[in-house]
Amino acid sequence: MPKPLTVALVAGAALLTRRALRRRVRSSPLWPLPALDPPVSGRPRERALRLLLTAHETIADGVVQLRLEGSGLPRWEPGAHLDLVLPSGLVRQYSLCGDPEDTSSYTVAARLVADGRGGSREVHEQLTEGMELEVRGPRNRFPLVAAPAYVFVAGGIGITPVLPMLRALPEGTEWRLLYGGRTRASMPFLEEVGKLAGDRLTVVAEDEDGRPDLAALFADTPEGTAVYCCGPEGLTAAVEEALPAGAALHLERFAPRTAAGPDTAFEVELRRSGRTLTVPADSTVLAAVRRELPDTAYSCEQGFCGTCQQRVLDGEIDHRDELLTDAERRDSMLICVSRARSDRLVLDM
């Protein structure tokens, strides 16, 4: 067993390290990166912020929480997310789960996806306190709207955008929350959610309780209720199927939208390059384009980061992303996930 003096010295050293990091933030205030030249193709990159990682801690099995500090940070509303540019160059999106009124820091949480494409592993294993990280945003495609009542459904790390919503609800608002996960130990913020929700919370740990009873959750749902769901594809699909009449559904997915039917092949003309490509049914526009234009920018390949956004000159788009605004969708697409509803698309590439 460690001696009391040793414990005190270690705790004191950790406290001094945290204070040193905060002094560094104050002495090197937030600065925007220089304006970037527009890329040859793809979405013009946003001006970015460089923030200091002052906390990296495990808060549940397989989940770490990051605190990124600066000064005078852009404000955000519940449901917003950040683009985090990792040291490797990968770009990953994480929902903000801290206090929107805090303009000195952003807080996000990330679950380790063992069989993923490397982003979450980098966040868990390679990020350390004291590093400076590039951040873009915040942006919000999952805003909390006014409604007479709310039902929230969160699966695992899907609690992160929901948590600020719960804190923001006016007193007296009618709402309830179903929070599910594989095990209780894997569910971040479970204690805080319990304090916020009280008897309005239903916790479903799959290893103890099986699958959630959505029929019971939606029983006696008032007309006009806003239903917010964030979680894996199986959960979002089940909520869509069980949604009661008169309720408005708001979804944030972990993966791209799936097609209603089988995909088909189509042609893509690259107008500026003077080339015409065939996109097979089992491939993506991005893959086809990169065979001809290997320098085409991309990152997440899941329709979340916007790196591969391209202008569409002609053709009908099958949008499957979770990022673009309605205005952007009129004449652009994310070529990593979106496809064509018509036989042919013409891109400004």
C-alpha positions, -999 to 999 in steps of 0.1 A, spaced: 0 0 0 15 34 -9 25 57 20 3 88 27 32 111 19 38 94 -15 1 97 -24 1 134 -14 32 141 -35 17 124 -66 -17 142 -61 2 175 -57 22 169 -88 -9 162 -108 -25 194 -95 5 214 -104 5 199 -139 -31 208 -144 -24 244 -132 6 246 -156 -16 236 -185 -42 262 -176 -14 289 -173 -3 278 -207 -38 284 -221 -40 318 -206 -5 328 -217 -11 315 -253 -47 324 -260 -68 307 -286 -57 316 -321 -73 309 -354 -51 292 -380 -43 314 -411 -69 313 -439 -63 282 -460 -62 283 -498 -92 266 -513 -85 230 -522 -84 220 -558 -115 198 -551 -137 192 -521 -152 213 -493 -132 245 -485 -117 238 -451 -131 259 -423 -108 281 -403 -97 261 -373 -89 266 -337 -59 252 -318 -69 241 -283 -49 226 -254 -59 192 -242 -59 196 -204 -78 165 -194 -79 129 -209 -96 105 -185 -115 73 -185 -151 78 -174 -166 44 -183 -154 10 -198 -140 19 -232 -149 56 -229 -126 86 -225 -135 122 -218 -114 151 -233 -113 187 -221 -100 211 -247 -92 246 -234 -88 280 -250 -103 315 -246 -133 331 -260 -145 299 -277 -174 301 -301 -207 294 -283 -227 263 -291 -262 249 -285 -272 214 -273 -268 188 -300 -237 205 -316 -205 186 -324 -168 193 -331 -145 181 -358 -114 169 -341 -83 168 -363 -61 141 -349 -23 142 -351 -24 115 -379 -46 138 -400 -78 118 -395 -109 139 -388 -135 126 -364 -167 141 -350 -176 142 -314 -207 157 -297 -202 184 -272 -213 173 -238 -202 201 -214 -217 234 -205 -226 257 -235 -221 288 -214 -184 278 -208 -164 298 -234 -131 286 -220 -133 249 -229 -150 222 -249 -158 187 -235 -163 156 -256 -163 119 -250 -152 91 -273 -158 53 -272 -131 29 -283 -142 10 -314 -118 -19 -314 -126 -30 -350 -129 6 -364 -107 25 -388 -82 38 -362 -96 72 -351 -110 61 -318 -79 41 -310 -58 72 -316 -79 92 -293 -77 67 -266 -41 56 -269 -21 85 -284 -36 117 -272 -21 130 -240 -26 160 -217 -6 190 -229 -10 183 -266 -24 210 -289 -51 198 -312 -69 214 -342 -106 217 -338 -133 228 -364 -168 239 -355 -189 237 -335 -217 228 -359 -252 216 -351 -273 192 -372 -292 179 -342 -306 210 -325 -331 209 -296 -364 223 -309 -393 237 -288 -420 211 -282 -448 204 -257 -430 172 -245 -399 151 -252 -388 115 -253 -351 109 -254 -335 76 -265 -297 72 -261 -276 42 -268 -242 41 -252 -220 70 -263 -252 84 -278 -259 100 -245 -233 128 -252 -255 151 -274 -286 143 -252 -269 153 -219 -267 191 -226 -303 189 -238 -315 175 -205 -297 203 -187 -312 230 -210 -349 219 -206 -370 245 -188 -383 236 -154 -417 220 -157 -411 205 -191 -426 170 -196 -399 146 -207 -385 111 -202 -353 93 -211 -344 57 -221 -307 51 -218 -294 18 -230 -260 1 -232 -243 -32 -232 -235 -30 -195 -239 -4 -168 -201 -1 -165 -199 9 -202 -225 37 -200 -208 71 -195 -224 98 -173 -249 73 -159 -247 88 -124 -252 124 -136 -281 114 -159 -297 96 -129 -295 128 -108 -309 149 -136 -337 126 -146 -348 109 -114 -379 87 -120 -381 99 -156 -351 77 -165 -353 41 -177 -319 23 -178 -316 -8 -199 -283 -27 -196 -284 -54 -223 -265 -80 -202 -291 -76 -174 -324 -65 -191 -322 -75 -228 -335 -51 -254 -355 -20 -245 -393 -20 -245 -400 9 -269 -438 2 -269 -439 9 -231 -417 40 -236 -440 55 -262 -472 46 -244 -494 77 -239 -471 100 -258 -488 134 -263 -494 148 -297 -465 169 -309 -439 152 -287 -403 156 -300 -385 122 -300 -347 125 -299 -326 94 -306 -289 89 -309 -273 55 -310 -264 26 -332 -283 16 -364 -303 -11 -347 -316 13 -321 -324 41 -345 -342 17 -368 -363 3 -339 -372 38 -327 -383 47 -363 -405 16 -364 -421 22 -330 -426 59 -333 -462 68 -324 -484 89 -347 -482 126 -341 -446 125 -327 -417 142 -345 -385 122 -348 -350 137 -346 -321 113 -353 -284 114 -350 -267 82 -363 -234 65 -357 -232 53 -393 -243 65 -428 -280 61 -438 -288 27 -454 -306 25 -487 -342 14 -488 -333 -11 -516 -302 -25 -534 -278 1 -549 -273 3 -586 -245 14 -608 -245 49 -624 -222 72 -644 -203 102 -631 -190 129 -654 -161 149 -641 -167 181 -660 -134 199 -655 -113 168 -660 -132 157 -691 -137 122 -678 -167 99 -673 -166 71 -647 -188 42 -638 -196 38 -601 -204 1 -594 -233 -9 -572 -209 -21 -545 -186 8 -545 -187 46 -538 -183 78 -559 -152 86 -538 -135 53 -547 -143 57 -584 -131 93 -585 -98 86 -566 -89 60 -592 -88 89 -617 -79 118 -593 -59 102 -565 -53 136 -547 -91 140 -541 -94 150 -504 -113 127 -480 -112 116 -443 -140 99 -424 -157 80 -453 -189 80 -434 -206 113 -444 -198 132 -412 -167 154 -417 -174 171 -451 -139 168 -464 -151 152 -497 -179 176 -504 -182 182 -542 -204 206 -563 -230 188 -584 -238 204 -618 -264 180 -630 -283 149 -619 -304 138 -589 -286 131 -557 -293 104 -531 -281 121 -500 -269 97 -472 -248 121 -451 -254 135 -416 -237 169 -423 -250 191 -451 -276 217 -447 -307 217 -469 -292 246 -489 -260 227 -494 -278 196 -506 -293 215 -535 -261 216 -554 -235 195 -536 -229 160 -521 -205 141 -500 -191 116 -524 -180 91 -497 -215 80 -490 -241 97 -512 -251 83 -546 -273 91 -576 -310 87 -579 -306 94 -616 -285 74 -642 -259 101 -643 -243 128 -621 -221 157 -633 -195 169 -608 -175 201 -609 -142 183 -608 
